[in-house]
């Protein structure tokens, strides 16, 4: 399928997930949203995408401000890569195994069980 992206405000529009699209369209004006809606109806016509675009148009019509930023600045594949990174490592990913307290003793802490025999 050939797609003409020349007039679209988001050059990588077809590759965006609905969640990403929802954030990226916050910088777009009503005419730009109209272009995306027209393109969407002519191509994939995804119900969730149409819903997100239409909802944003309604927000703008009700007086919501445009967000600042550049909608084309997003680089695919970089989502979730923050500046600091995650402090979780394989060594800290899961807590030390412990057994829950026995029934009837809610204030008694569970203790790890040692080697059991038989």
Secondary structure, DSSP 8 states (H G I E B T S, - for coil): -----TT-SSTTGGG--HHHHHHHGGG--HHHHHHHHHHHHHTT--HHHHHHHHHHHHHHHTT-----S-TT---TT-TT--SS--S--TTTSS--------TT-TTS----------
